[in-house]
Amino acid sequence: MQHSQTHLRTRPISAGYLRAFEAVARHLNFRAASEEMALTQSAVSRQIQSLEGEVGVSLFLRHTRAVELTSAGAQLLLAVTQALPRIDGAVRQIRQTAGRRAVAITTFASFASMWIIPRLEQFQREHPDIDIRIDATDTPLDLEVSDVDLALRYGPRASMPANAIRMFGEQLTPVASPWLLKSGVPLKKPADLAQFTLIEAGDAHQSHLEWLTWRRWFDEHRLPKLQPKRWLYFNYAYQMVQAALTGQGVVLARLPMVAESLANGDLVEPLPHHRMDSPMAYWLIVGPRSIERPEIKAFSSWLQGQSKLTRETIGEAPDPDTIDHMD
């Protein structure tokens, strides 16, 4: 069914034939595909012929006892096998949440693991009829067009939209497990860190997060040549803190992310007078299409209440530029 370029179709194809195409391509057999789809073999064959007519080229080479994908069929199959599971997943989610109230949140993985999830059970107790979906990704989603209701983001004020609500700022401080600090090696002053394993993000020096590095902290405290006993590198903040919790070294932690662990004694801040300010802060951004929904208002209000508790825990003074949004 080869056609010249002038006869190739330009309109979008009908999507109804794609499941038959995917089944035949997966089995490379019309009978097996028809049995799976509970259709007659001739019905599946007609759907494939109609699809080929719309595409304008043959998608299968038909042999006596089998079929084979053409190069065009292989190209289409790649797209179909990516698209159909996403469509099916979206339909499942729509069916599951039909008639239910739900809040969809996007944020980065470490913040989800270390700050939201440990607190989320309280919100669920207070609002048992609201479903929560967390999309933990480092890729920012556009709240104007995505199916996400609100974003919790990390960055300087200048990079945030005008409607962003400041949750809390950030300081960096060395933290470690209490039993590591009882191992006999003292950690009373910054220079003592030379006797410890230091935990750090492996790509921090090559990324835009260089202010999170131990080297910057050393420079701040006039120790530019300090070298630790050894280095231990991880990709994510929650991995670094987990390593510190298990006594594997000292991590330069983001204070808001470890505030609860410090409060309950799982981690210790051995040098509390040597905190370092960060230019970053944590922000709540509500999508314009979601802002009036009662469940979004309830979750936003709860987040701001939790943010206030975090500010109190880390001893952060209110920011006069954002105080109207904070409480």
Buried (B, 14 or more C-beta within 10 A) or exposed (E): EEEEEEEEEEEEBEEEBBBBBBBBBEBBBBEBBBBBBEBEBEEBBBBBBBBBBEBBBBBBEEEEEEBEBBEBBEEBBEEBEEEBEEEEEEEEBEEEEEEEBBBBBBBBBBBBBBBBBEBBEEBEEEBEEBBBBBBBEEEBBEBEEBBBBBBBBBBEBEEBEEBBBBBBBBBBBBBBBEEBBEEEEEBEEBEBBEEBBBBBBBEBEEEEBEBBBBBBBBEBBEBEEBEBEEEBBBEBBBBBBBBBBEBBBBBBBBBBBBBBBBEEEBBBBBBEEBBBEBEBBBBBBBBEBBBEBEBBEBBBEBBBEBBBEBBEBBEBEEBEEBEEBBE
